[in-house]
Amino acid sequence: MWLDCPNRVDQAAFTFTEPLWVVLYTLIGLQTALLLAWVTYKHSKEQRLQLEIPADDVSEKMAVNYDSTGSPKRERSLSSDATRVDASLPFDRLRGYRDDMFGNTALGSLAVTSVTLVVLLAVITADYYGSLPGSSFSLTHGSTNLSAIIFILVWYLTVLWFVSLTVMRTRLRNFFRIEALLIEGTWIQVEQTVVPMVLLNDESRLLRLVHHYEDKLKHLFGWHVHVTTTPLCQTAQERLYFNYQ
C-alpha cells in the first residue's frame, strides 16, 4: 500500500522588518537623501555664476601648457572666464571646479554604500551555507526561497550600482565639486570630442547601422567626449596654468 505524501509547501514570508530589509531601507534612504541634499546645495552655489562668457574676452592671466603630439610644449593665452576655447587649441571646452567639504562627504558616501552592498551579499551567502551563528537561513525564517529572493535583489542592486559608477566615472569626481570660473577654481576639467575613425568607406549596410547606434549610445552616456581633470597651478609671477597631454 502506497501513501501519497503531500508536497512540502514553504509558508515562510517576509514581514519586511527583518534586519536585512532594515539595512537596505536605511542604506537607500540615507544615500538618496544625501545625494538630493548635495544636488540642491551644489545648484545653489553654482546658479550665481555666469559661466558662458564670450571666448573673445581674452585675458593674460591664464595659460595652458600642453603636448598632445609629442612636440615641444607651447604656451597659449586663454580667456580667464570662458568655458569654450579657440579651435586652435587641442580641446573643446574647459570648466573650472573647486573642492567642497560637503561634496567630499557625499563622495565618500558612495564608497560606504559600495562596501555595504558587498558586505550584504557576503552575509546572505554565509547565511546560506550556515556560517553565521545559528542554523542555516536564520536571516530568512529558514526558507531557501526567501534567501534566494533577497540574494537576487541585492545582487541586482549591486550590479546596477557599480555599472552606474563605471558609466559616470570620468565626471563623477567633478560632480562632487563646485563649478567655478576658471581663475577661481583649483581644478580644470578638459573636454575633447573624440572623432571616430572610419577605416572602410565601402562598409556594408549592416555595419553602417551598427555604427549609427554605436554613436547614439556614446552620445547618450557622454562617451564621445574625452574628459581629463588636471590641477590648476600658479607660477611665482602669479600666472595661472595647467598641464594637458
C-alpha positions in Angstrom: 0.0 0.0 0.0 1.5 3.3 -1.0 0.8 6.6 0.6 0.9 9.9 -1.2 2.8 12.4 0.8 1.7 16.0 0.2 4.3 18.3 -1.3 6.1 20.4 1.3 4.9 24.0 1.0 7.2 26.8 2.1 4.9 29.1 4.0 7.6 31.5 5.2 7.2 35.1 4.1 9.0 38.4 4.6 7.5 40.8 7.1 9.9 43.5 5.6 11.0 44.3 9.2 13.9 41.8 9.1 17.4 43.1 9.7 18.4 42.7 6.0 15.4 44.8 4.9 16.1 47.4 7.6 19.7 47.7 6.4 18.5 48.1 2.8 15.9 50.7 3.7 18.5 52.7 5.7 21.2 52.4 3.1 19.0 53.5 0.2 17.2 56.2 2.2 20.4 57.8 3.5 22.2 57.7 0.2 19.2 59.2 -1.7 18.7 61.9 0.9 22.4 62.8 0.9 22.6 63.0 -2.9 19.5 65.1 -3.1 20.9 67.4 -0.4 24.2 67.7 -2.4 22.4 68.5 -5.7 20.4 71.2 -4.0 23.4 72.7 -2.3 25.5 72.5 -5.5 22.8 74.2 -7.5 22.5 77.0 -5.0 26.3 77.6 -5.1 26.6 77.5 -8.9 23.4 79.3 -10.0 25.0 82.8 -9.4 27.9 82.0 -11.7 28.0 83.4 -15.3 29.9 80.5 -16.9 29.2 81.2 -20.5 31.3 84.3 -21.2 32.3 85.1 -24.8 35.5 83.4 -25.8 36.9 86.6 -27.3 37.1 88.2 -23.8 40.8 87.3 -23.7 42.8 87.7 -20.5 46.5 87.2 -20.0 46.0 85.7 -16.5 45.9 82.1 -17.6 48.0 79.9 -19.9 47.8 76.3 -20.9 50.9 74.1 -21.3 50.1 71.1 -23.5 51.8 68.5 -25.6 49.4 66.2 -27.3 51.6 65.2 -30.2 55.0 64.7 -28.5 56.3 68.0 -29.8 57.8 70.7 -27.5 55.2 72.2 -25.3 53.7 75.5 -26.4 52.0 78.2 -24.3 48.8 79.8 -25.4 46.8 82.5 -23.6 43.2 81.7 -22.8 40.2 83.6 -21.6 40.2 83.5 -17.8 36.4 83.1 -17.7 35.4 81.3 -21.0 34.4 77.7 -21.0 34.6 77.3 -24.8 38.0 77.9 -26.2 39.6 78.7 -29.6 39.6 75.9 -32.2 43.4 76.1 -32.5 43.7 74.6 -29.0 43.6 70.7 -28.7 40.4 70.6 -26.7 36.8 71.8 -26.9 35.8 73.1 -23.5 37.3 74.0 -20.2 35.5 74.0 -16.9 36.8 75.1 -13.5 36.0 73.4 -10.2 36.9 73.8 -6.6 36.7 71.3 -3.7 33.9 71.4 -1.2 33.7 69.7 2.2 30.1 68.7 1.7 31.0 67.3 -1.7 33.8 65.2 -0.3 31.4 63.8 2.3 28.9 62.9 -0.4 31.6 61.3 -2.5 32.8 59.3 0.5 29.2 58.0 1.0 29.5 56.3 -2.4 32.3 54.2 -1.1 30.4 53.4 2.1 27.4 52.3 0.0 29.6 50.1 -2.2 31.2 48.4 0.7 27.9 47.9 2.4 26.3 46.2 -0.6 29.2 43.8 -0.9 29.0 43.0 2.8 25.3 42.3 2.4 26.0 39.8 -0.3 28.7 38.2 1.8 26.3 37.9 4.8 23.5 36.4 2.8 25.9 33.9 1.3 27.3 33.0 4.7 23.8 32.5 6.0 23.0 30.2 3.1 26.0 28.0 4.0 25.3 28.1 7.7 28.5 30.0 8.5 26.6 32.5 10.7 25.7 31.7 14.3 22.6 29.6 14.5 21.0 27.4 11.8 21.2 27.9 8.1 18.8 30.5 6.6 18.4 32.1 10.0 18.0 35.5 8.4 15.2 34.4 6.1 13.0 32.4 8.5 14.6 29.1 7.5 13.4 29.5 3.9 15.6 28.8 0.9 13.2 30.6 -1.3 13.4 33.8 0.7 17.1 33.5 0.9 17.3 33.3 -3.0 14.9 36.2 -3.3 16.8 38.6 -1.1 20.2 37.5 -2.6 18.9 38.2 -6.2 17.5 41.6 -5.1 20.8 42.7 -3.5 22.8 41.2 -6.4 20.9 43.3 -9.0 21.1 46.4 -6.8 24.9 45.9 -6.5 25.4 45.4 -10.3 23.2 48.4 -11.1 25.2 50.5 -8.6 28.6 49.6 -9.9 27.6 49.9 -13.5 26.3 53.4 -12.8 29.5 54.4 -11.1 31.5 53.0 -14.0 29.5 54.8 -16.7 29.9 58.1 -14.8 33.5 57.6 -13.6 35.1 60.3 -15.8 32.8 63.1 -14.5 32.0 61.6 -11.1 34.7 63.4 -9.1 33.9 66.8 -10.5 30.2 66.2 -9.9 31.1 66.4 -6.2 33.0 69.7 -6.7 31.6 73.2 -7.1 31.8 74.6 -10.6 33.6 77.9 -10.7 35.2 80.4 -13.1 38.5 79.2 -14.5 40.6 81.6 -12.5 38.7 80.8 -9.3 38.9 77.1 -9.5 41.5 74.7 -8.2 40.8 72.0 -10.8 40.4 72.3 -14.6 38.2 69.8 -16.5 39.3 69.5 -20.1 36.8 68.1 -22.6 37.8 66.9 -26.0 35.4 65.4 -28.6 36.6 62.0 -29.8 36.2 61.8 -33.6 35.6 58.2 -34.7 37.9 56.9 -37.4 36.2 55.2 -40.3 38.6 52.8 -42.0 36.3 51.4 -44.6 34.3 53.6 -47.0 32.5 50.7 -48.6 31.2 49.1 -45.4 28.0 47.2 -45.6 24.6 48.5 -44.7 24.5 46.4 -41.5 27.9 47.8 -40.4 26.7 51.3 -41.0 23.6 50.6 -38.9 25.8 49.2 -36.1 28.0 52.3 -36.2 24.9 54.6 -36.2 23.5 53.0 -33.0 27.0 52.9 -31.5 27.3 56.7 -32.0 23.9 57.2 -30.4 24.9 55.1 -27.4 28.1 57.0 -27.0 26.3 60.4 -27.1 23.7 59.1 -24.6 26.4 58.3 -22.0 28.8 61.1 -23.0 31.4 58.6 -24.2 32.0 60.7 -27.3 33.8 63.3 -25.2 37.2 62.5 -23.6 37.3 64.1 -20.1 40.5 64.8 -18.2 40.9 66.7 -14.9 44.1 68.4 -14.0 45.1 70.8 -11.1 45.4 74.5 -11.7 48.8 75.7 -10.8 50.4 79.1 -10.3 53.9 80.4 -11.1 56.0 82.7 -8.9 54.7 85.6 -11.1 51.1 84.6 -10.1 50.4 83.3 -13.6 47.9 80.5 -13.7 48.5 77.5 -15.9 47.7 73.8 -16.1 49.3 70.9 -17.9 47.4 68.9 -20.5 48.7 66.0 -22.6 
